Amino acid sequence: MASKGGENQNEAGRHQEVGHKSLLQSDALYQYILETSVYPREPEPMKELREVTAKHPWNIMTTSADEGQFLNMLLKLINAKNTMEIGVYTGYSLLATALAIPDDGKILAMDINRENYELGLPIIEKAGVAHKIEFREGPALPVLDLLVEDEKNHGAYDFIFVDADKDNYINYHKRLIDLVKVGGLIGYDNTLWNGSVVAPADAPLRKYVRYYRDFVLELNKALAADPRIEICMLPVGDGITLCRRIK
């Protein structure tokens, strides 16, 4: 959704941020945010992981640097300590979380691909925060079902970040609402889904964008109607919806 001016920039100068999915209409304005606010304050390990991830063929999957900065500050503001992340990839948002929570904080991190996680793991270890992470390889739903079965896990999580298979977001929410504490937050990533949520039915969309769009629309409708949460949808990255559990 770039401006005409952005489209004319050469490839090296355009959307330098890896995984850039900002809905801002101006590439130049997004670059200004990165260069003025994000990059000068980005912790060195996060910069290193971002640059490593940029070389990966699936780099579009990464959390953008501005969203990483947002998550890092958000976790500090709510004093999060016990957290969960569904969908890790190389671990940029995971590292943002690990750097934000206290030294005895914990992150239960789940992904179907350990190889991608291990790409970022040496940087996470070098940053001295690997001890906060419990990584589980495989689908998240069976793990969540086990957690929900044990009532001591109900309300145990301060913050949960979901950036995984969009067709399961509704299924995740059904379980996560019991696991996050009252007053705690769940963040669902990609809830504006490349802007496709407002695209006409016959719009020319990439196959994977079209496939997952209906699931994202279903989630957004369900979250808006869920009386157990307050929500705020933010146009950061590809859209992130924050859900604060109120009962």
C-alpha positions, 0 to 999 in steps of 0.5 A: 500500500505504498505511495507512488513516490515510494514505488519509484524508490530503488529497492535498496531504499524501499521498506528497508525494514525486514518484514515491512507490512506497515499500513502507512501510505508513505514509505518515507514516513514509515522510514522516518519512524524507524530512523527517528524512533526505533533504530536509535533505541533498538537493543544491539541483540535485536538489531543483530537478530533482525539483520540475520532474519533479513537473510532468511527466505521467509523474512516476511514472517518476522515482527517489524522493528516498530512492533518489536519496540511497541511490545517491549514497552508494553510489557514493561508498562504492564509489569509482565512476568509470566508470558506466552508466545504462539508462533516464534519464527526466528524470535525477534518478538520473543527477544523483545519480550525476554529483554522486557520482563524481569530476570526471573520472568518466563516465556512459554514459546511455541512453534512448529519449526525449531530450526527457525528458532535455533537461527536466532537462539545464539543471539538470544543466548548472547543477550543473556535472556535464554533462561527465561524461555521454555521452547516447545516444538509442535502445534500449540493447541494440544499444549494449550488443552493440557494447560487449560485442564489444570486449573492452577494455570487459569489466570496465570499469564500476564501477557500472551502474543499470538503470531501463528496460523490465522486459521486457528486464531479463534481456537487459540482465543477459546483457550487463552481467555482462561489462561490470561489473568483478569487485567492481562493482555492477549495480542493478536498479530496481523489483524489487518492482514495486508489491508485485505480486510477491506479489499473487495471480494474480487480484489487480486490478492496473493493466494495465502492472503486470500486464504487467511483473510476470512479467518482474520475477519472472523476473529476480528468480528468475534473479538469485537463481540466478546464481553470478556475483553476490552479491545484496541486494534492498532495499525502497527506492523500488519495490525495488532489487536490488544485484548484486555481480559476484564472478567 
